[in-house]
Amino acid sequence: MPLPQFLLMLVAVVLAAMVTLWATVSAGVPMFAVLLVTLGAAALLHYTQRDHHDHDG
C-alpha cells in the first residue's frame, strides 16, 4: 500500500474515532459505559479469532 493512501486511511480512522467519541459524549453516555462496551467488544473479538496455534502437538 502506498504511503499517502496509508496515511489517508489512518487519518480517516482517527477522525471516525473522534466523531464517535464526540457523539457519545454529546448524547450523555458515561465514559465508563463506553469503556465497558469497548473492552467487551475487544475481548469478544479476541476470543472469537481462530489463529490456528493449537498447542496440542
C-alpha positions in Angstrom: 0.0 0.0 0.0 1.5 3.4 -0.9 2.3 5.7 1.9 -0.1 8.5 1.0 -3.0 6.0 0.9 -2.0 4.5 4.2 -1.8 8.0 5.8 -5.2 9.0 4.4 -6.7 5.8 5.8 -5.1 6.4 9.2 -6.5 10.0 9.3 -9.9 8.6 8.4 -9.8 6.1 11.2 -8.7 8.8 13.7 -11.5 11.1 12.6 -14.1 8.4 12.8 -13.0 7.7 16.4 -13.2 11.4 17.3 -16.7 11.7 15.8 -17.8 8.6 17.7 -16.5 9.8 21.0 -18.0 13.3 20.4 -21.4 11.7 19.6 -21.4 9.5 22.7 -20.3 12.4 25.0 -22.9 14.7 23.4 -25.6 12.1 24.0 -24.7 11.9 27.6 -23.4 8.4 27.7 -21.0 8.0 30.6 -17.4 7.3 29.6 -17.3 4.3 31.9 -20.1 2.7 29.8 -18.1 3.4 26.7 -15.1 1.8 28.3 -17.0 -1.3 29.3 -18.5 -1.7 25.8 -15.1 -1.2 24.2 -13.4 -3.7 26.4 -16.2 -6.2 26.0 -16.0 -5.9 22.2 -12.2 -6.3 22.2 -12.5 -9.4 24.4 -15.2 -10.9 22.2 -13.1 -10.2 19.1 -10.0 -11.7 20.7 -11.7 -14.9 21.8 -13.5 -15.5 18.6 -10.4 -15.2 16.4 -9.1 -18.5 15.2 -5.3 -18.2 14.9 -4.7 -21.9 14.3 -2.0 -22.0 17.0 -3.1 -25.2 18.7 -0.6 -26.4 21.3 -1.8 -30.0 21.3 1.2 -31.1 19.2 
